[in-house]
Structures are given as C-alpha cells and as structure tokens.
Amino acid sequence: MTLAVIGGTGLSDFDQVEWLEALRPQTQFGQPSAEIKRGRLSGQAEEFFFLPRHGGDHSIAPHKINYRANIAALETIGVTGILAVNAVGGLSPSMGPEALVVPDQIIDYTSARENSFFDGVAGPLDHIDFTEPYHPAARQRLLNAAKDLGIDCLDGGVYGATQGPRLETAAEVRRCRNDGCDLVGMTGMPEAALARELKLDYASLCLVVNWGAGMTEQTITLEEIHRVVERGMSNVKAVLLQALEK
C-alpha cells in the first residue's frame, strides 16, 4: 500500500522525514492545494506522500479547497490509502479540547462544493456505497498506532461537516448534536467521499481544538484554538509517524 497524509490546520510539515521530491501533477480538475512531497521516515525504506489541504501557507479556506484536484492528484501518483488530519470542535462530553478521535461516521452539511467525480459531467454518472465512510483497516492503523505509543485516542464518533469558514452558531451546534454528531469540522467532506469514489482507503485522525459553540459559557477565540493546536499536534504527528512505520 502507498500511503498519503493530508495535513490540516497545524500540520504543514513533518520532522524525522527525508524529503525526496515535490510533485504537483495537473489533473482535469486543476492542480492540488500545494506540492505533494514524497518522503520516507528516517531509517525506513518505505515511502509516503504528504499534501497540506489548505496550501503550503495555509491560505485556502475550507470551502475553497479543490478537493477533487487533491484526491485525483494523489491517485494519479499511485496513492492507495489516505490518513487525513482534521481540526474539529467537540460536541460530546468525552471529546473536549486536545482529544484525539478516529471517527467512524459522517454527516455532510456542506453546500455548493464540487463533491463527486461521477456527476455525469466530469465523469460518468455513478453511485458508491457510503454506508461506512471510513475504511476499517485504515481506521485500525491509526488506532493501533496510538495504542502502541500509549496515546489516548477515541475509537468512533460522528463527524458533522459544515461549510465554513465561519464557526457554527450555538443553534447549529444544537442541531448537529440532535442529529447525533460528536464532532464538527469543515474539511471532512467531500474529501472522504471522493476518496471512496477512487477506491482509496481513507481514515481521519481528528484533533479537537475547541468545544462547539454554546457548549460552555466561554467565548471561542482563535488564540485559544491556536494554543490547543500547538499543544495537541505533537501527539497527532507521533501517531501518524507510528502509523506510517506500520
């Protein structure tokens, strides 16, 4: 299996990696968000790819990301599995700031995003089974990596994908909770569905960076979100590196 990591907020590079080359293949949907780096871990022979979905300078908003170009580019260079990182809000009591979660379900609240290769225009009209949106083996790879390192990582949860780039209202968070969501983020879809359409094994490692709106009396600030990202990203990187060694 050839793996790729799609980095989110707070993950734009890796330590302990020897980078071999940078690629930016052109697809029929345009270019990916940034150069796709090919590298290998220190002392390891197996290679992997890395793509920051918000761009190398973190300048592309969630609703402006060219998800089709990103996934098509990864498939073009031979990627068969994707470990994605998502910064999210926590809606479940067990999923507060700095928690790591590997979700197993998703609800799509996004709109006006190019969300399929099989829309009858870009490609032939077709349908995929999306009953289980995350690949079981890819999910288990992340969970096993966290367990090996002794890092707490919650198994399962429902990711609510919202449009962004603004954060949600308290009423929207209540709706998501009533729908059964445990997490809320802006980049989980259509990425997961596009990966499924191209038969790429896909799983998400979520870092909770704030409570959902209205969950506490405290005001959500970007400063606090950035502080949580800085504290929690070390565990995210450790789990990813361990998963890649597998």
C-alpha positions, 0 to 999 in steps of 0.5 A: 500500500502507498500511503498519503497524509493530508495535513490540516490546520497545524500540520504543514510539515513533518520532522524525522522525514527525508524529503525526496521530491515535490510533485504537483501533477495537473489533473482535469480538475486543476492542480492540488492545494500545494506540492505533494512531497514524497518522503520516507521516515528516517531509517525506513525504506518505505515511502509516503506522500504528504499534501497540506489541504489548505496550501503550503501557507495555509491560505485556502479556506475550507470551502475553497479547497479543490478537493477533487484536484487533491484526491485525483492528484494523489491517485494519479501518483499511485496513492492507495490509502489516505490518513487525513488530519482534521481540526474539529470542535467537540460536541460530546462530553468525552471529546473536549479540547486536545482529544484525539478521535478516529471517527467512524461516521459522517454527516455532510452539511456542506453546500455548493462544493464540487463533491463527486467525480461521477456527476455525469459531467466530469465523469460518468454518472455513478453511485458508491456505497457510503454506508461506512465512510471510513475504511476499517483497516485504515481506521485500525492503523491509526488506532493501533498506532496510538495504542502502541505509543500509549496515546489516548485516542477515541475509537468512533464518533460522528463527524458533522461537516459544515461549510465554513469558514465561519464557526457554527452558531450555538443553534447549529451546534444544537442541531448537529448534536440532535442529529447525533454528531460528536464532532464538527469540522469543515474539511471532512467532506467531500474529501472522504467521499471522493476518496471512496469514489477512487477506491482509496482507503481513507481514515481521519485522525481528528484533533479537537481544538475547541468545544462547539459553540454554546457548549460552555459559557466561554467565548471561542477565540482563535488564540485559544484554538491556536494554543490547543493546536500547538499543544495537541499536534505533537501527539497527532504527528507521533501517531501518524509517524507510528502509523506510517512505520506500520 
